[in-house]
């Protein structure tokens, strides 16, 4: 793995730009590079791929700062009361994000924008934007590199994406731990890192994205926000939240299996028990912080969705969500959501799941570890 300085030089060369903006990203970049060198056990191909990912995030950061320098009026844009999907991963949050994103009156981060937000999209030209085709090609390559991903995370170039890639440009993001074994970076991220500059950077990109492309009512989604809820709400003080819930014995092993799929493309020495520990640890920490935040007088900002009723009748649940938001669920919105349900990409495509024991899990142990969460949100745990 190259040094942080060398990776920054590669990004400068790739973009012919040199202003990275605020220095908030540097500590995370250094921590990430150091942990990767000492802990990740990457193959030569994995080292090249992961280095390329870092250079890409640095390049995108340079481009964002370049557009702000040329167009300082972008900062006058306002992000008002975004609805943010939050909670544990693998709880139906992606399907919810896709349904909500099908409402033409709202805005979400689409995969092609997440990959390359600059130049900012324009309503008049975005249908023919070449980045859409580039994102589609990238997703084909992803499916080749990670064979089970199409079943794990069915998606298209225009599907809603998480904020993870934008957080990655500040190098404080869970996206890195999904690909490589970097426990010292993860520990720093979870317990020491200051995420306020990270969310400020995310907000800057949202302003840029909506500058020439309304609407401005954002629907965002990122399960890892649970870990950093206090920093998130400093930057988005009027945010409202939709929190998805599911039996942890279904959730935690599925997250670990996803991490395993990604790790295996970068390393031939993957520690599955370490993946299991990382997964359960951040999920527990996120839920404890989330419950603490809600119980400290913020519960009114949350709308809860349980997995089974949402799977059974998603539009009925969304109707209640819109009523809670005080917004009308229009016929155009309904039509868009019904169209997505009819056309959703390879939904339910079968893939071979690894047994939870590979990661050191048992259903009873997971239910006991997360009893505080299940009790708080009235989750029924199946009998064994």
C-alpha positions in Angstrom: 0.0 0.0 0.0 1.3 3.4 -1.0 1.6 6.3 1.5 -1.3 8.7 2.0 0.8 11.4 0.3 1.5 9.2 -2.7 -2.2 8.4 -3.1 -3.1 12.1 -2.9 -0.5 12.8 -5.6 -2.2 10.1 -7.8 -5.5 11.9 -7.4 -4.0 15.2 -8.2 -2.5 13.8 -11.4 -5.8 12.0 -12.4 -7.8 15.2 -12.0 -5.3 18.0 -12.7 -6.7 19.6 -9.5 -4.9 20.2 -6.2 -7.3 21.7 -3.7 -8.7 19.1 -1.3 -10.6 21.7 0.8 -10.7 21.3 4.6 -8.1 19.0 6.1 -10.7 16.9 7.9 -10.0 13.9 5.7 -6.3 13.6 6.4 -6.5 11.9 9.8 -8.9 9.2 8.5 -6.8 8.7 5.4 -3.6 8.2 7.4 -5.4 5.8 9.9 -6.8 3.9 7.0 -3.5 3.5 5.1 -1.7 2.5 8.3 -4.3 -0.1 9.3 -4.4 -1.5 5.8 -0.6 -1.9 5.7 -0.4 -3.6 9.0 -3.6 -5.6 9.2 -5.4 -6.2 5.9 -3.4 -9.1 4.4 -4.3 -8.0 0.9 -3.3 -9.9 -2.3 -1.4 -7.8 -4.9 -4.7 -7.4 -6.8 -6.5 -6.5 -3.6 -3.8 -3.9 -2.9 -4.2 -2.4 -6.3 -8.0 -2.4 -6.2 -8.2 -0.9 -2.7 -5.6 1.8 -3.5 -7.6 2.6 -6.6 -10.7 3.0 -4.5 -8.9 5.5 -2.2 -7.6 7.5 -5.1 -11.1 7.6 -6.5 -12.5 9.1 -3.3 -9.7 11.6 -3.2 -10.4 12.5 -6.9 -14.1 13.0 -6.2 -13.3 15.2 -3.3 -11.0 17.4 -5.5 -13.8 17.7 -8.0 -16.3 18.8 -5.4 -14.0 21.5 -4.1 -13.3 22.6 -7.7 -17.0 23.1 -8.4 -17.5 25.1 -5.1 -14.5 27.3 -5.9 -15.9 28.1 -9.3 -19.5 28.4 -8.1 -19.5 29.6 -4.5 -23.3 30.3 -4.7 -23.8 26.5 -4.4 -23.4 26.9 -0.7 -26.5 29.1 -0.6 -28.6 26.0 -1.3 -30.6 24.7 1.7 -31.1 21.1 2.8 -34.4 21.2 4.7 -35.8 18.4 7.0 -34.4 15.4 5.1 -36.0 12.0 5.9 -33.1 9.6 6.7 -33.4 5.8 6.8 -31.5 4.4 9.7 -31.2 1.3 11.8 -29.5 -2.1 11.3 -28.4 -3.2 7.8 -30.3 -5.9 6.0 -33.7 -4.9 7.5 -35.5 -4.0 4.3 -34.0 -0.5 4.2 -32.9 -0.8 0.6 -36.4 -1.7 -0.6 -37.8 1.1 1.4 -35.3 3.6 -0.1 -36.2 2.4 -3.6 -39.9 2.8 -3.0 -39.6 6.2 -1.4 -37.2 7.3 -4.2 -39.9 6.4 -6.8 -41.9 9.4 -5.7 -41.2 12.1 -8.3 -41.7 14.8 -5.7 -38.6 13.8 -3.7 -34.9 13.4 -4.2 -32.5 10.6 -3.4 -28.8 9.9 -4.1 -28.7 7.6 -7.1 -25.9 5.1 -7.6 -24.4 6.9 -10.6 -24.4 10.2 -8.6 -22.8 8.4 -5.7 -20.0 7.1 -7.9 -19.4 10.5 -9.6 -21.3 13.5 -8.3 -19.4 16.0 -10.5 -20.4 17.7 -12.6 -23.7 18.2 -10.8 -26.7 16.8 -12.7 -29.0 19.0 -14.7 -32.7 18.3 -15.1 -32.5 19.1 -18.8 -29.7 16.6 -19.6 -29.5 14.0 -16.9 -31.5 11.3 -18.8 -28.6 11.1 -21.3 -25.8 11.5 -18.8 -23.0 9.2 -19.8 -22.3 8.5 -16.1 -25.5 6.3 -16.0 -24.0 3.9 -18.6 -20.6 4.0 -16.8 -22.3 3.1 -13.6 -24.2 0.2 -15.3 -20.9 -1.1 -16.6 -19.3 -0.8 -13.2 -22.1 -2.8 -11.7 -21.6 -5.5 -14.3 -17.9 -5.7 -13.2 -19.0 -5.7 -9.6 -21.2 -8.8 -10.3 -18.2 -10.5 -11.9 -15.8 -9.7 -9.0 -18.4 -10.4 -6.3 -20.5 -13.3 -7.7 -23.1 -13.3 -4.9 -23.6 -9.6 -4.8 -26.5 -9.5 -7.4 -28.6 -11.6 -5.0 -27.4 -9.8 -1.9 -27.8 -6.3 -3.1 -30.0 -6.1 -6.2 -29.6 -2.6 -7.7 -29.3 -0.6 -10.8 -27.4 2.6 -11.8 -30.4 4.7 -11.0 -31.4 3.0 -7.7 -31.0 5.0 -4.5 -27.6 4.7 -2.8 -26.3 5.3 0.7 -24.2 8.2 1.9 -21.3 5.9 2.5 -19.3 6.9 -0.6 -19.6 10.7 0.2 -18.5 9.9 3.8 -15.6 8.0 2.2 -14.4 11.2 0.6 -13.7 12.4 4.2 -12.3 8.9 5.1 -14.6 8.3 8.0 -16.9 5.7 6.6 -17.9 2.1 7.2 -17.4 1.4 3.5 -13.7 0.6 4.1 -14.3 -2.1 6.7 -16.7 -3.8 4.4 -13.8 -4.6 2.0 -10.8 -5.2 4.2 -9.7 -6.2 7.7 -8.7 -3.0 9.5 -9.6 -3.3 13.2 -7.6 -0.4 14.4 -9.2 1.9 11.9 -12.7 0.6 12.8 -12.0 1.1 16.5 -10.8 4.7 15.8 -13.9 5.3 13.6 -16.3 4.0 16.2 -14.9 5.6 19.3 -12.6 8.6 18.5 -13.3 10.1 15.0 -15.1 13.4 14.7 -17.9 12.9 12.2 -19.2 16.5 12.2 -16.8 17.5 9.3 -17.8 14.3 7.5 -21.5 15.1 7.6 -20.7 18.7 6.7 -19.0 17.3 3.5 -22.0 15.1 2.8 -24.2 18.2 3.1 -22.0 20.1 0.7 -22.4 17.3 -1.9 -26.2 17.3 -1.4 -26.3 21.0 -2.1 -24.3 20.5 -5.2 -26.5 17.7 -6.5 -29.7 19.7 -6.0 -28.3 23.0 -7.4 -29.6 22.4 -11.0 -31.7 19.4 -10.3 -34.8 19.7 -8.1 -36.8 18.6 -6.1 -35.1 19.4 -2.8 -37.0 17.1 -0.5 -34.3 14.5 0.3 -34.8 10.9 1.2 -31.5 9.5 2.4 -30.5 6.2 3.8 -27.5 4.8 5.6 -27.6 2.2 8.5 -24.2 3.3 9.8 -25.6 6.7 10.8 -26.9 4.9 13.9 -23.3 4.9 15.2 -22.9 8.6 14.7 -26.3 10.0 15.4 -25.2 12.9 17.5 -22.8 14.2 14.9 -25.4 13.6 12.2 -28.0 15.7 14.0 -25.5 18.5 14.6 -25.3 18.9 10.8 -28.9 18.1 10.0 -30.7 19.4 13.0 -34.2 19.2 11.5 -33.8 15.7 10.1 -36.5 13.1 10.6 -35.8 9.4 10.7 -37.4 6.2 9.5 -36.0 3.2 11.4 -36.3 -0.4 10.0 -36.3 -3.4 12.3 -35.8 -7.2 11.9 -34.9 -10.2 13.9 -31.1 -9.9 14.6 -30.6 -13.6 13.9 -31.5 -12.9 10.3 -29.7 -9.5 10.2 -26.3 -10.0 11.7 -25.2 -13.1 9.9 -26.4 -11.6 6.6 -24.2 -8.5 7.2 -21.2 -10.7 8.0 -21.8 -12.8 4.9 -21.8 -9.6 2.8 -18.5 -8.5 4.3 -17.1 -12.0 3.7 -18.0 -11.8 0.0 -16.3 -8.4 -0.3 -13.2 -9.4 1.7 -12.7 -12.5 -0.3 -12.0 -10.5 -3.5 -9.2 -8.6 -1.8 -7.5 -11.2 0.4 -6.9 -14.9 0.4 -6.5 -14.9 4.2 -10.0 -14.0 5.4 -10.7 -14.3 9.1 -14.4 -15.1 9.3 -14.6 -15.0 13.1 -13.1 -11.5 13.0 -15.7 -10.4 10.5 -18.4 -11.8 12.8 -17.0 -9.9 15.8 -16.7 -6.7 13.8 -20.3 -7.0 12.6 -21.9 -7.8 15.9 -19.9 -5.1 17.7 -20.8 -2.2 15.5 -24.4 -3.3 15.3 -24.7 -3.5 19.1 -22.9 -0.2 19.5 -25.1 1.5 16.9 -28.3 0.3 18.5 -27.2 1.3 22.0 -26.3 4.8 20.8 -29.6 5.0 18.8 -31.7 4.0 21.8 -29.8 6.5 24.0 -30.5 9.2 21.5 -34.2 8.4 21.2 -34.7 8.0 24.9 -33.1 11.4 25.5 -36.2 13.3 24.2 -35.8 12.6 20.5 -38.3 9.7 20.0 -40.8 11.9 18.3 -38.4 12.3 15.3 -38.6 8.5 14.4 -41.1 6.4 12.5 -40.5 2.7 13.0 -41.1 0.0 10.4 -40.9 -3.8 11.2 -39.8 -6.1 8.5 -42.7 -8.6 8.3 -45.6 -6.1 7.8 -43.5 -4.1 5.4 -42.8 -7.2 3.3 -46.5 -8.1 3.4 -47.9 -4.7 2.3 -45.3 -2.0 1.8 -47.6 0.6 0.4 -49.9 0.4 3.5 -46.8 1.1 5.6 -45.7 3.9 3.4 -49.1 5.5 3.6 -48.7 5.6 7.4 -45.2 7.1 7.0 -46.5 9.9 4.7 -49.3 10.6 7.2 -46.7 10.9 10.0 -44.6 13.2 7.8 -47.7 15.3 7.1 -47.3 14.8 3.4 -49.7 13.6 0.7 -49.0 10.3 -1.0 -50.0 11.4 -4.5 -51.2 9.2 -7.3 -47.9 9.9 -9.1 -46.0 8.7 -6.1 -48.2 5.5 -5.9 -47.7 4.8 -9.6 -43.9 5.2 -9.3 -43.8 2.9 -6.3 -46.0 0.3 -7.9 -43.9 0.4 -11.0 -40.7 -0.2 -9.0 -42.4 -3.2 -7.3 -43.2 -4.6 -10.7 -39.8 -4.0 -12.2 -37.4 -4.2 -9.2 -34.1 -5.7 -10.2 -33.6 -9.4 -9.7 -35.5 -9.3 -6.4 -35.1 -12.4 -4.4 -32.4 -13.9 -6.7 -31.1 -17.0 -4.9 -27.5 -17.1 -3.8 -25.7 -19.6 -1.6 -25.6 -18.2 2.0 -22.9 -19.1 4.4 -24.1 -20.6 7.7 -23.9 -18.3 10.6 -21.6 -20.6 12.5 -18.8 -19.7 10.1 -18.8 -16.3 11.7 -19.1 -17.6 15.3 -22.8 -16.9 15.6 -25.7 -18.9 17.1 -29.3 -17.6 17.2 -29.5 -17.9 21.0 -26.3 -15.9 21.5 -27.4 -13.2 19.1 -30.8 -12.9 20.7 -29.3 -12.6 24.1 -26.7 -10.0 23.0 -29.4 -7.9 21.4 -32.2 -8.5 23.9 -32.0 -4.8 24.9 -32.8 -3.9 21.3 -35.6 -6.5 20.7 -37.3 -5.5 24.0 -37.1 -1.8 23.2 -38.8 -2.2 19.8 -41.1 -5.1 20.6 -39.4 -7.5 18.2 -40.7 -11.1 18.4 -37.9 -13.6 18.7 -38.7 -17.0 17.3 -38.6 -20.0 19.6 -35.8 -22.6 19.1 
